[in-house]
Amino acid sequence: MRSLISALEERLDAPTAKGLAQAVSRAIRDGELSAGDQLPPIRRLAEELMISPTTVSSAWQLLARSGTIRSDGRRGTTVAPTGRGGERYSRALRHDAEVALDLSTGVPDPDLLPALAPVLARLPGRSTPTSYLDDPVLPQLRELLARDWPYAADDIVVVDGAMDALDLISRTLLRPGDTVLVESPGFPPMLDLLEDRGVEMVGVPLTETGLDLDAVEAALSRRPAALFLQPRGQNPTGISMTTACARRLALLLGGHDVVVVEDDSSGPISSSSPISLGAWIPDQVLHIRSYSKSHGPDLRLAAVSGPEALLSPVRHARALGQGWSSRLLQHVLAALLEDPDAVREVTRARAEYARRRDLVVSRLRALDVEVPGTDGLNVWVPVRDEAAAVLRLASQGIAVTPGSPFAVESRPGPEGHVRVTTGLVRDDHDALAERIADASRAGAWTAQQR
């Protein structure tokens, strides 16, 4: 460790956060540091280099944002593997061959999105943006969003999709080394994002009613900075949090210095009622609702609510970057939310997604394959051998997502899950369920013969 500190000291041109970050980068480039190497604790390094712990912490934040270092649990802060950014997400989308039926994507069915042409034709000419200085959120849209929000929010900000919201929130409210509670299994892009922020993720298992409350209570002793959850149609499990679970979770978290970040990614196509811990602890909650799956991925719009203390840094970060989400697209979303035909189309889509999921789940259950959840575009299928199940279905022209990218921590053994996007299954639900059930048992014969 002493030689490492000396290597950093030799490369430190200025006793600033940027200077230290550059020293670490040079040490990696020169071969003094390699992937997996542990960096000194912040206070010790600050003492050795005679700079403040705040300066070291800021340097670590810069390095974490660039993906150079990461928090690695009990191992502390380590040098990240080169090019690892987006690792989970890349693995989730990777295919070795073309398939006839791709159920690995988690995306909505294009045929179930509301038609844009009639709404676009009716937009008034004044919808064309004319100024940099207008309100970043279209007042008409803000009013429409507030009418259907799950609690009385202080304010609502419009951003470029749910991942933009998660990026802004994690960038402004988290610091390298923070402990963050996440669902296990979780959403791969979000796990990648948090890992790149240099935080320590603690996975919390799910029950049929939401997060395991006993596990949350136990994890509070680690003084987490934030809890990230999906309140309904959780991806990948399809679990929606019940009101009773939400109330008890709010009671657990109330009084703790924990920011609750709710990602309602299914939004209006969810068959469960809107729900938020903001109904009980509004000062601790940032609630995100996406309109990509319900109204169109290319609209790239989501809304975020929260108290001023939490929203203010998010607004500031936006002002330094993209400034605002396209007001033209905001006009389009507002028109869709008000248009009777579009409202009927979204209602029909919600019912159709629920029907497709129920048909596959019912047949799986009849074949002794139990899956959790009741909502969303996906089902989470337990399998005896994850790789064998994915391969078996691929050989039949069906792509599904292996469960390992959704894991917070790696697990030994072949057993696991696959995620199947039932929202894209338009017909032959029984036949698909039978193939999934067959694949869930793939590898069983080999295991028995050993």
C-alpha positions as CSV (number, residue, x, y, z in Angstrom):
1,M,0.0,0.0,0.0
2,R,2.9,2.3,0.8
3,S,4.4,1.9,-2.7
4,L,1.0,2.7,-4.2
5,I,0.8,5.9,-2.2
6,S,4.3,6.8,-3.4
7,A,3.3,6.1,-7.0
8,L,0.3,8.5,-6.7
9,E,2.4,11.1,-4.9
10,E,5.0,11.0,-7.8
11,R,2.2,11.7,-10.3
12,L,0.3,14.3,-8.3
13,D,0.8,17.6,-10.2
14,A,-1.7,19.6,-8.1
15,P,-3.3,18.9,-4.7
16,T,-6.9,19.1,-6.1
17,A,-9.6,16.6,-6.8
18,K,-8.8,16.8,-10.6
19,G,-5.1,16.5,-9.9
20,L,-5.5,13.3,-7.8
21,A,-7.9,11.8,-10.3
22,Q,-5.4,12.4,-13.0
23,A,-2.6,10.9,-10.8
24,V,-4.7,7.7,-10.4
25,S,-5.4,7.6,-14.2
26,R,-1.6,8.0,-14.9
27,A,-0.8,5.2,-12.4
28,I,-3.2,2.9,-14.3
29,R,-1.8,3.9,-17.7
30,D,1.8,3.3,-16.4
31,G,0.9,-0.2,-15.0
32,E,1.3,0.8,-11.3
33,L,-2.4,0.0,-10.9
34,S,-4.4,-2.8,-12.4
35,A,-8.0,-3.9,-12.5
36,G,-9.1,-5.1,-9.1
37,D,-6.3,-3.3,-7.1
38,Q,-7.5,-1.8,-3.9
39,L,-7.1,1.9,-3.4
40,P,-6.1,3.3,0.1
41,P,-8.9,4.4,2.4
42,I,-9.8,8.1,1.9
43,R,-8.6,9.3,5.3
44,R,-5.2,7.5,5.1
45,L,-4.5,8.8,1.6
46,A,-5.5,12.3,2.6
47,E,-3.0,12.2,5.5
48,E,-0.2,10.7,3.4
49,L,-0.7,13.3,0.6
50,M,-1.4,16.1,3.0
51,I,-4.7,17.0,1.3
52,S,-8.2,17.1,2.7
53,P,-10.5,14.0,2.8
54,T,-13.0,16.0,0.9
55,T,-10.6,16.5,-1.9
56,V,-9.9,12.7,-2.1
57,S,-13.6,12.0,-1.9
58,S,-14.2,14.4,-4.8
59,A,-11.4,12.8,-6.8
60,W,-13.0,9.3,-6.2
61,Q,-16.3,10.7,-7.4
62,L,-14.7,11.9,-10.7
63,L,-13.1,8.6,-11.2
64,A,-16.3,6.6,-10.4
65,R,-18.3,8.7,-12.9
66,S,-15.8,7.9,-15.6
67,G,-15.9,4.2,-14.7
68,T,-12.3,4.1,-13.7
69,I,-12.9,2.9,-10.1
70,R,-15.8,1.3,-8.2
71,S,-16.8,0.5,-4.7
72,D,-16.4,-3.2,-4.2
73,G,-18.1,-4.0,-0.9
74,R,-15.8,-5.1,1.9
75,R,-12.8,-4.8,-0.4
76,G,-13.3,-1.1,-0.5
77,T,-12.6,1.0,-3.6
78,T,-10.9,-0.8,-6.4
79,V,-9.7,-0.2,-9.9
80,A,-12.5,-1.2,-12.4
81,P,-11.9,-3.6,-15.2
82,T,-11.3,-1.8,-18.5
83,G,-14.3,-1.4,-20.7
84,R,-16.7,-2.9,-18.1
85,G,-19.4,-0.2,-18.4
86,G,-22.8,-1.5,-19.2
87,E,-21.7,-5.0,-18.6
88,R,-25.0,-6.4,-17.3
89,Y,-27.1,-4.6,-19.9
90,S,-24.8,-5.8,-22.7
91,R,-25.1,-9.4,-21.5
92,A,-28.9,-9.1,-21.2
93,L,-29.2,-8.2,-24.8
94,R,-26.5,-10.5,-26.3
95,H,-27.6,-13.1,-28.9
96,D,-25.4,-15.6,-30.6
97,A,-27.8,-16.2,-33.5
98,E,-30.9,-14.8,-35.2
99,V,-34.2,-15.9,-33.8
100,A,-37.8,-16.0,-35.1
101,L,-39.3,-14.8,-31.8
102,D,-37.3,-12.3,-29.7
103,L,-38.7,-12.3,-26.2
104,S,-35.6,-10.9,-24.6
105,T,-36.0,-7.2,-25.0
106,G,-38.6,-6.1,-22.4
107,V,-39.9,-3.5,-24.9
108,P,-43.6,-2.8,-25.7
109,D,-45.5,-4.1,-28.7
110,P,-45.4,-1.4,-31.3
111,D,-49.0,-2.3,-32.4
112,L,-50.2,-1.5,-28.9
113,L,-48.9,2.1,-28.8
114,P,-51.4,4.9,-29.5
115,A,-51.4,6.4,-33.0
116,L,-49.3,9.6,-33.2
117,A,-50.4,10.9,-36.6
118,P,-53.9,12.1,-35.6
119,V,-52.6,13.9,-32.5
120,L,-49.7,15.5,-34.4
121,A,-52.1,16.7,-37.1
122,R,-54.1,18.6,-34.4
123,L,-51.2,20.3,-32.7
124,P,-51.6,24.1,-32.9
125,G,-48.9,26.0,-34.7
126,R,-47.8,27.6,-31.4
127,S,-46.5,24.3,-30.3
128,T,-43.4,25.0,-32.2
129,P,-40.6,25.9,-29.7
130,T,-39.5,29.5,-30.0
131,S,-37.4,30.3,-26.9
132,Y,-34.6,29.0,-24.6
133,L,-36.3,30.8,-21.7
134,D,-39.7,29.2,-21.4
135,D,-40.7,27.0,-18.4
136,P,-38.7,23.7,-18.8
137,V,-42.0,21.9,-18.0
138,L,-45.0,22.6,-20.2
139,P,-47.6,24.0,-17.7
140,Q,-50.4,22.0,-19.4
141,L,-48.4,18.8,-19.1
142,R,-47.6,19.4,-15.5
143,E,-51.3,19.9,-14.7
144,L,-52.2,16.6,-16.5
145,L,-49.5,14.7,-14.7
146,A,-50.5,15.9,-11.3
147,R,-54.1,14.8,-11.8
148,D,-53.0,11.1,-12.0
149,W,-50.0,11.2,-9.7
150,P,-50.0,8.7,-6.8
151,Y,-49.7,11.4,-4.1
152,A,-49.8,15.2,-3.8
153,A,-46.3,16.1,-5.0
154,D,-44.6,19.4,-4.4
155,D,-43.4,19.7,-8.0
156,I,-42.9,17.7,-11.1
157,V,-39.9,17.8,-13.5
158,V,-40.0,16.3,-17.0
159,V,-36.8,14.5,-18.2
160,D,-35.7,12.4,-21.1
161,G,-36.9,9.0,-20.0
162,A,-36.6,7.0,-16.8
163,M,-32.9,6.2,-17.3
164,D,-32.2,10.0,-17.6
165,A,-34.0,10.5,-14.3
166,L,-32.0,7.7,-12.6
167,D,-28.7,9.2,-14.1
168,L,-29.5,12.7,-12.8
169,I,-30.6,11.5,-9.4
170,S,-27.6,9.2,-8.8
171,R,-25.2,11.8,-10.1
172,T,-26.5,14.5,-7.9
173,L,-27.4,12.7,-4.7
174,L,-24.9,9.8,-4.3
175,R,-21.2,9.8,-3.6
176,P,-18.6,7.0,-4.2
177,G,-18.7,4.6,-1.2
178,D,-22.3,5.3,-0.4
179,T,-24.4,2.2,0.5
180,V,-27.5,1.9,-1.7
181,L,-30.3,-0.7,-1.3
182,V,-31.6,-2.2,-4.5
183,E,-34.1,-4.9,-5.4
184,S,-32.7,-8.4,-6.0
185,P,-33.1,-9.2,-8.8
186,G,-32.9,-5.7,-10.3
187,F,-32.9,-3.9,-13.6
188,P,-29.5,-4.4,-15.4
189,P,-29.1,-0.8,-16.7
190,M,-29.8,0.7,-13.3
191,L,-27.4,-1.7,-11.6
192,D,-24.7,-0.8,-14.2
193,L,-25.4,2.9,-13.6
194,L,-25.1,2.6,-9.8
195,E,-21.9,0.5,-10.1
196,D,-20.4,3.2,-12.3
197,R,-21.2,5.7,-9.6
198,G,-18.9,3.8,-7.2
199,V,-21.6,3.0,-4.6
200,E,-21.9,-0.2,-2.7
201,M,-25.1,-2.0,-3.7
202,V,-26.9,-4.2,-1.2
203,G,-29.5,-6.5,-2.7
204,V,-32.9,-6.8,-1.0
205,P,-35.0,-9.8,-2.0
206,L,-38.6,-9.5,-3.1
207,T,-41.8,-11.2,-1.8
208,E,-45.1,-11.3,-3.6
209,T,-46.1,-8.0,-2.0
210,G,-42.9,-6.1,-2.6
211,L,-39.6,-5.7,-0.8
212,D,-38.7,-8.1,2.0
213,L,-39.3,-5.8,4.9
214,D,-37.2,-7.8,7.4
215,A,-34.3,-7.6,5.0
216,V,-34.8,-3.8,4.6
217,E,-34.9,-3.4,8.4
218,A,-31.7,-5.4,8.8
219,A,-30.0,-3.4,6.0
220,L,-30.8,0.0,7.7
221,S,-28.0,-0.7,10.2
222,R,-25.6,-0.1,7.3
223,R,-26.9,3.5,7.0
224,P,-27.9,3.4,3.3
225,A,-28.0,6.7,1.5
226,A,-30.8,5.6,-0.9
227,L,-33.2,2.8,-1.7
228,F,-34.1,2.2,-5.4
229,L,-37.3,0.3,-6.1
230,Q,-39.9,-0.3,-8.8
231,P,-43.3,0.1,-7.2
232,R,-45.3,-1.9,-9.8
233,G,-44.7,-4.3,-12.6
234,Q,-41.1,-4.8,-11.3
235,N,-38.6,-5.7,-14.0
236,P,-37.9,-8.7,-14.2
237,T,-40.4,-10.3,-11.7
238,G,-43.6,-8.5,-12.4
239,I,-44.2,-8.0,-8.7
240,S,-46.2,-4.9,-7.7
241,M,-46.0,-3.5,-4.2
242,T,-49.2,-3.7,-2.1
243,T,-50.5,-0.7,-0.2
244,A,-49.9,-2.6,3.1
245,C,-46.3,-3.2,2.2
246,A,-45.8,0.4,1.1
247,R,-47.2,1.7,4.3
248,R,-45.0,-0.6,6.5
249,L,-41.9,0.3,4.4
250,A,-42.6,4.0,4.8
251,L,-42.8,3.4,8.6
252,L,-39.5,1.6,8.5
253,L,-37.8,4.4,6.5
254,G,-39.4,7.4,8.1
255,G,-36.8,9.3,10.2
256,H,-33.9,7.6,8.5
257,D,-31.7,9.7,6.2
258,V,-32.6,7.5,3.2
259,V,-33.8,8.8,-0.2
260,V,-36.4,6.5,-1.8
261,V,-36.1,6.5,-5.6
262,E,-39.2,4.9,-7.2
263,D,-39.0,3.9,-10.8
264,D,-42.5,3.3,-12.2
265,S,-41.2,2.2,-15.6
266,S,-44.4,0.5,-16.6
267,G,-46.4,3.6,-16.0
268,P,-49.9,3.7,-17.5
269,I,-49.7,0.2,-19.0
270,S,-49.4,-1.3,-15.5
271,S,-52.5,-3.2,-14.4
272,S,-51.8,-2.3,-10.8
273,S,-52.9,1.0,-9.2
274,P,-50.4,3.8,-8.9
275,I,-48.6,3.7,-5.6
276,S,-45.8,5.6,-3.9
277,L,-44.2,6.0,-0.5
278,G,-44.6,9.7,-1.1
279,A,-48.1,9.3,0.3
280,W,-46.5,8.7,3.8
281,I,-42.9,10.2,3.6
282,P,-43.0,12.7,0.8
283,D,-39.9,14.5,2.0
284,Q,-37.8,11.4,1.3
285,V,-39.2,10.3,-2.0
286,L,-38.4,10.9,-5.7
287,H,-41.0,9.2,-7.8
288,I,-40.3,8.6,-11.5
289,R,-43.0,7.7,-14.0
290,S,-42.0,6.7,-17.6
291,Y,-44.3,7.2,-20.6
292,S,-42.1,5.3,-23.0
293,K,-43.8,1.9,-22.8
294,S,-47.3,3.3,-22.8
295,H,-47.1,6.1,-25.3
296,G,-43.9,5.5,-27.3
297,P,-40.2,4.9,-26.6
298,D,-39.1,7.6,-29.0
299,L,-41.0,10.3,-27.0
300,R,-38.2,9.7,-24.4
301,L,-40.2,11.3,-21.7
302,A,-40.6,10.6,-18.0
303,A,-41.7,12.8,-15.0
304,V,-40.0,13.0,-11.6
305,S,-41.7,14.4,-8.5
306,G,-40.1,15.1,-5.1
307,P,-39.5,17.8,-2.4
308,E,-37.6,20.9,-3.4
309,A,-34.5,19.8,-1.4
310,L,-34.2,16.7,-3.6
311,L,-35.4,18.1,-6.9
312,S,-33.2,21.3,-6.8
313,P,-29.9,19.5,-7.5
314,V,-31.6,17.6,-10.3
315,R,-32.8,20.8,-11.9
316,H,-29.3,22.3,-11.5
317,A,-27.7,19.3,-13.2
318,R,-30.1,19.6,-16.1
319,A,-29.5,23.3,-16.5
320,L,-25.8,22.5,-16.9
321,G,-26.5,19.9,-19.5
322,Q,-29.5,19.5,-21.8
323,G,-31.5,22.2,-20.1
324,W,-35.0,20.8,-20.7
325,S,-36.8,18.0,-22.5
326,S,-38.2,19.0,-25.9
327,R,-41.3,21.1,-25.4
328,L,-42.6,19.9,-28.7
329,L,-42.5,16.3,-27.4
330,Q,-44.1,17.5,-24.2
331,H,-46.9,19.0,-26.3
332,V,-47.3,15.6,-28.0
333,L,-47.5,13.7,-24.7
334,A,-50.0,16.3,-23.3
335,A,-52.2,15.8,-26.4
336,L,-52.0,12.0,-26.0
337,L,-53.0,12.2,-22.4
338,E,-56.1,14.3,-23.3
339,D,-57.1,12.7,-26.6
340,P,-60.1,10.2,-26.1
341,D,-58.9,7.9,-28.8
342,A,-55.3,7.7,-27.4
343,V,-56.7,7.1,-23.9
344,R,-58.8,4.2,-25.2
345,E,-55.8,2.8,-27.0
346,V,-53.6,2.9,-23.8
347,T,-56.4,1.3,-21.8
348,R,-56.7,-1.5,-24.4
349,A,-53.0,-2.0,-24.4
350,R,-53.0,-2.3,-20.6
351,A,-55.7,-5.0,-20.7
352,E,-54.0,-6.8,-23.6
353,Y,-50.6,-7.0,-21.8
354,A,-52.3,-8.4,-18.7
355,R,-54.2,-10.9,-20.9
356,R,-51.0,-12.1,-22.6
357,R,-49.1,-12.5,-19.3
358,D,-52.0,-14.3,-17.6
359,L,-52.3,-16.8,-20.5
360,V,-48.6,-17.8,-20.3
361,V,-48.5,-17.8,-16.5
362,S,-51.7,-19.9,-16.2
363,R,-50.3,-22.5,-18.6
364,L,-46.9,-22.5,-16.9
365,R,-48.7,-23.1,-13.6
366,A,-50.5,-26.0,-15.0
367,L,-47.1,-27.4,-16.0
368,D,-45.8,-27.0,-12.4
369,V,-43.7,-24.0,-13.2
370,E,-44.5,-21.2,-10.7
371,V,-43.5,-17.6,-11.5
372,P,-43.9,-14.6,-9.3
373,G,-45.7,-11.3,-9.9
374,T,-49.0,-10.3,-11.6
375,D,-48.0,-7.3,-13.7
376,G,-45.8,-5.8,-16.4
377,L,-44.4,-7.0,-19.7
378,N,-42.2,-9.9,-18.4
379,V,-42.3,-13.2,-16.5
380,W,-39.4,-14.4,-14.3
381,V,-39.1,-18.2,-14.8
382,P,-37.0,-20.4,-12.5
383,V,-34.8,-22.9,-14.4
384,R,-32.6,-25.8,-13.4
385,D,-29.8,-24.7,-15.7
386,E,-29.8,-21.1,-16.9
387,A,-27.4,-21.5,-19.8
388,A,-29.1,-24.7,-20.9
389,A,-32.6,-23.1,-20.8
390,V,-31.5,-20.1,-22.9
391,L,-29.8,-22.5,-25.4
392,R,-32.8,-24.8,-25.6
393,L,-35.2,-22.0,-26.4
394,A,-32.7,-20.4,-28.9
395,S,-32.6,-23.8,-30.8
396,Q,-36.3,-23.4,-31.2
397,G,-36.0,-19.9,-32.5
398,I,-37.0,-18.2,-29.3
399,A,-34.7,-15.6,-27.5
400,V,-35.1,-15.0,-23.8
401,T,-32.8,-13.1,-21.4
402,P,-30.6,-15.1,-18.9
403,G,-31.3,-14.1,-15.3
404,S,-27.6,-13.6,-14.3
405,P,-27.4,-9.9,-15.6
406,F,-30.3,-9.1,-13.1
407,A,-28.3,-10.4,-10.1
408,V,-26.8,-7.9,-7.7
409,E,-24.1,-10.3,-6.8
410,S,-22.8,-13.3,-8.8
411,R,-24.0,-16.7,-7.6
412,P,-22.5,-20.1,-8.0
413,G,-24.1,-23.0,-9.8
414,P,-26.2,-23.4,-12.9
415,E,-29.6,-22.8,-11.4
416,G,-31.2,-19.5,-12.1
417,H,-33.9,-17.8,-14.1
418,V,-34.8,-16.5,-17.5
419,R,-36.8,-13.4,-18.2
420,V,-39.5,-13.8,-21.0
421,T,-41.2,-10.7,-22.4
422,T,-44.8,-12.0,-22.6
423,G,-45.9,-8.5,-23.7
424,L,-44.7,-9.4,-27.2
425,V,-46.5,-12.7,-27.4
426,R,-49.6,-12.2,-29.6
427,D,-50.7,-15.8,-30.1
428,D,-49.9,-19.4,-29.4
429,H,-49.5,-18.7,-25.6
430,D,-50.0,-22.3,-24.6
431,A,-47.4,-23.6,-27.0
432,L,-44.9,-21.0,-25.8
433,A,-45.5,-21.8,-22.2
434,E,-44.9,-25.5,-22.9
435,R,-41.6,-24.8,-24.5
436,I,-40.6,-22.5,-21.6
437,A,-41.5,-25.3,-19.1
438,D,-39.5,-27.8,-21.1
439,A,-36.5,-25.4,-21.2
440,S,-36.8,-24.8,-17.4
441,R,-36.0,-28.5,-16.9
442,A,-33.1,-28.5,-19.4
443,G,-30.0,-30.0,-17.9
444,A,-31.9,-32.2,-15.5
445,W,-31.0,-35.5,-17.2
446,T,-27.2,-34.6,-17.2
447,A,-27.3,-33.6,-13.5
448,Q,-29.0,-36.9,-12.6
449,Q,-26.5,-39.0,-14.5
450,R,-23.5,-37.4,-12.7
